[in-house]
Amino acid sequence: MAMSMSNKAVNRGKNKQASSTSRSLIVPVLAIAGWLTTILPNPAIAASYSNDYSNCAGRLLKVGVTAEAASQACAAALRPTDLAACVVKIDKETQIAATDALSSCGKARRPEELATCVVGVSLSTKEEANPAVLNYCGRSLLPVRFGQCVVGLRSQIDVPPAQVLDTCISADDSVIGASSSTPTIIPAGSGIETVPFPTQQTVPAQPTVPTQPAIPTQPTVPTQPGAN
């Protein structure tokens, strides 16, 4: 009986020791789990930041743009996905490096149209004017039209690339200048308030000076008969 009591006491001691040991192990694990929760982003929060800017940066990094250049370009872009698409298209379809295309794509109002122009002109000129293509397509406010001009003329006329680039950019400037001078017609009832063009002011006429009234003449006195 005494031995049985002694065994029970030993078992209770072992159970208490095991329980305290397990608690001592669980507490640090819970502490570490809580610490990781604070430093690791919530998956839902992380997913919400998978937007145009992350897409832009990821695509630029894949084509060799440095992390600093990619972050600055994507942050400054109005449409980051269009910027990345412009750089990637030029890099893959021409001999122009992505690092060289980044600046022109970042300055373009419509980056995808710029890329279309650069690719088309580069193929038409057989890569003979690579350094100049970015400059010309970037200068044009209508890059798609400019590219069509270069490709169209080159397909029918054997002219040096530099000459056709100058010809089309001059015509491009003329078209833009003519379109900007065309008056805009605003339809009636559009709700847009129009300001009438100021006309020349009319100089008021000087008041007429009244003339002096005519002095009445003296009535003629009839002569008496036989007065002569």
Secondary structure, DSSP 8 states (H G I E B T S, - for coil): -HHHHHHHHHHHHHHHHHHHHHHHHHHHHHHHHHHHHHHS--HHHHHHT-SHHHHHHHHHHHTT--HHHHHHHHHH-SSHHHHHHHHHHHHHHSSS-HHHHHHHHHH-SSHHHHHHHHHHHHHHTTTTTHHHHHHHHHH-SSHHHHHHHHHHHHHHS---HHHHHHHHHHHHHHHHHHHHHS-----TTS----------------------------------TT--
